[in-house]
Amino acid sequence: MTDQAAEPGPAGLSKIDITRPHSARIWNYLLGGKDNYEVDRAAGDRIVALAPGMVDITRHSRAFIGRVVRHLAGTAGIRQFLDIGTGLPTVDNTHEIAQRVAPDCRIVYVDNDPLVLVHARALLTSTPEGACDYLEADARDPEKILRAAAATLDFSRPVGLMLMGILGLVSDYDEARGIVDHLLAALPAGSYLALNDGTDTDPAYVEAIRRYNAGTRAVPYTPRSPEQIEGYFRGLDLLEPGIVSCSQWRLEIAPFGTPQEVACYGGVGRKP
């Protein structure tokens, strides 16, 4: 994540800043998790009061990740994942889904919230055949991420790069696109980019985020247009159905009909 923590401390614990909300902890709260603080719950409640659809966004975004990882580890045969902006562990994390398909998958998680890393090291345990590693780093420093991830991932082989809900925390679009380009440049042909982010397609959501940004000391979030999200995939071969609402991407069995669109769009692209 790009949210900043407090000053360093022993074992990373004293770095956890509970005086201002953090995106990973707010997301955890909206998903019904318990790894958050009062400041995060208050921020989440303010967002939901203005945009009740925010809960649907979190849930469909999470389901999108599951479908993406199953496709990459299954049909696409990807055995390495670099998951930047991990968020707090929940049910069916990236490595659990991937290693269920292929136990030898190797995953590197990256986040800059010490609470995320503490929980990740305790809960995100790999299969014996595969590997999991955890990096404390900021998405704005892709070179640091690549150097550290190389201890676990082989960058001569295809990698699934995952940037889920993270680039909206980089307010300058050109900088955000530069981060994606830097990371993709280090990956070989046959690698994939999987990405989603909040969009400007729902006025209530946009207004909720505007008020959230104005009323907290957290790092501001910037919803983007679907066209801007598609811009992250320039030079890649976009998989069908392209850039769509997360709730619509490659739906699996939907016994209650097709879910409504949510203000979070994403897609998957392959590096030729």
N, C-alpha and C positions, 0 to 999 in steps of 0.2 A: 504494500500500500504506500501511498505517498503521505499519509498522515504522519506527523512527527511525534515522537515519544519524548518523555522527560529525560533527565540526565542519566548516564549510565550508573549501574549499581551492581551489587553481587548477584551472580547467576541471572542477570537480566531482570530480576523481579522488581527492583526499585525503579526501573525505567518506565514502568507502566504508569501512565498519566491518567488519573481518574477524575481530573478537574475539567476536562473537556471531552466531548463525544468523539468517538472514533468510528470510522465507516464500517470496519469489520465487526465491531461489537454491536453497532446499530443493526446491521444485517442479521447478526446472530439473534438479536431480540425479535426482529420482525419474523424470523423463521420459527420462533417459539423456543429458542435456546435459552440457556441460563448463564452463559459466560459473558455477562455484560454488567454495567454499573448503572446507578440511578441516572447519571448524566446522559447515558446512551438511551435509556428507556424514555426519558423525557423528550429527547430529540426525536426518537422514533415516533412517539405519540403525537408530537406536533406535525410531523410529516403526514401521518395517517389521518389526522383530523382534517387536513386540507385535501388530501388525495387518498381516499380509502383504497383505491386500486393499488397502492404501494405494496400491500401484502401479497396480492396476486403477482406483482412484478417479482418479488423475492422468490416466490414458490416456482413460478414458471422459469425464472432464470436458473434455479437449482435443477429443475427437471431437464432443461436444455443441456446443462453440463453433463448430466448422465447420458443423454442420447448421443452427445458428441463423443464422449470418451468410449462408449460402447462401439460406435462406428469406427473410430480411429484404431482402437486396439483389435477390433474384429475384422471388418471388411478391409480396412486400409493396412492392417498388419503393423501398426506402429508399436514399438516396444520401449520408447523413451518419451517422457513427458516433462516439460518445463512449465510449471504452473505458477505464474507470477500474480501476486495479489490473492494469496490462498484463502484468506479468511479463516475464521475459527472452525475447527473440526466439527463435522455434523455427520449425519447418516450418509453413507455412500460417497465418501471422498474420492478424489481422482484415482489414487492408487488402489483403493478397494475395488472400484469398478474395473479398472484396467487389469489388475492382477486376477480378478475373477475370470476374465476372458483369457489372459495369458499370464501365468504366475511369474514369468521371468521379466515382466515389465519393470523398468527403472524410472523413478519419479523424483524430481527435485521440486520442492515447494519453496516459494519465496514470499516473504512478507516483512513489513517493517514495524509491526506491532509486537512488542515483547510478549504480551499475553498470548498472541497467536502462536509464537514459537514455543513457548512453554508448554502449551497444550499439544502442539503438533509433535514435539519430541516424546511426549508421554503417551499419546494415543495413536499416532499414525505409524504403525509398525508394519514392516514389509513381510512378504512371504520369504522363506529361505532362498528361493530361486531368484528373487528380484532384489530391489534395493529402494530405499527412501532416504532422501537427505533434506535438510531444512536450512535455508539461508536467511539471515537477517539482512535485508538490503532493500533499497528504494528503487522503484521502477524507473526513476529518473537517472539511474546509474547502470545502464544496461551492460557496460563493459565489465563492471564489478561482478554482476550476476553471471555473465558468461564465463569469466575466469573461475569463479568458485564452482559453478555447476559442472565444469569440465572434469572435476574430480570424480563425478558420478556418471555423467553422460558422455557418450562418445559422439562428438560432433562431426565425425565422418559418416555417421549413419543417421537416417531420418529421425526427426524429433517432432513431437506434437507440442507446439507452443500455445499455451493457454493464457489469455488475457481477458478474464471475465469480470466485468464491472469495475475495471481499474483505471481505464484511460480518461474517464470523466473527471478524475481527480487531478488531471494535468490540464490546467485551464487553457493553455495555449495549444490550439489544434496542430499547428506546425510542429511544435515540440513533441506532442503525442505521436504524430505520424513519424517523426524522426526516431523515436524510441522503437516503434515497430520495425522500421527499416533497418535500424542497427542490429536488432535481434535476428531478423530474418537473414541478414547478410551473412551471419555466422553459421547458418544452418544449411545443410546440403539439399540438393534436389530431392524431391520426394517427401520433404518435410511439410507439415501442415500448420496453418494459423487458425486457431479457434478463438473467437472474440465475440463479446457482447457488451452493450453499454446502454444506459438510459438515453431516451430520445425525446425530442421536442414535439412528439406526435400527440400528446395529451396536454391541453392547456392547464388542467388542474394539477397534473404532476409537475409541470414547469413552474407554476406558481408556488407549489409546495417547496420545491427545491430552492427557488429564489428566496423564500422566507427563511428556510433552513440556513442558507448561506449567510443571510443578513443577521440572523439571530444567534449564531453560535460562533465559538472560536475554532471550530473544526476546519480542516482543509475544505475549501468550497468544491462543490461538484457541478460539473457543466454538462447538461444534457445536450446531445448533438443530433443533427438530422440523420435520417437513414443514408442520405447521400454521403455525408461525412464518414459514417461508419464504413460504407462501401469503399471509401478512399483508403482505408487501412489495408485493403486487399489488392491494391494496384500491383500489377505484375504477377499475380497469382491466378490460378484457375479455380474460380468459385464453384463449389459444389452446389448442386440443386438443393433447395429452391432459391439459392442466392441469399441476399440480405433481407430477412423478414423478422416479424415479431417472434421472440423466443418461443412463445406459445404455439407458433405455427411451424417451426422448423422440424421437418421429418417426424411428424407425429407417429407414435406407435398406436397401440390399441386405445381407442377413445370411446368407451362404452356410453358416455353421456354426451356424445357429440363433440364437434370441434370447439375448443375453448376460444373465448374472445381474444382479440389482439391486446397486448399490453405495451406500455411505453418503454420497452426494452427490446432492441433489435440486435441481431447477430447473424453469424454465418461461419462457414468453414472454407478455407481456400488451400489449395495445394501448390507448393513451389515447383515450378517446372524444371 
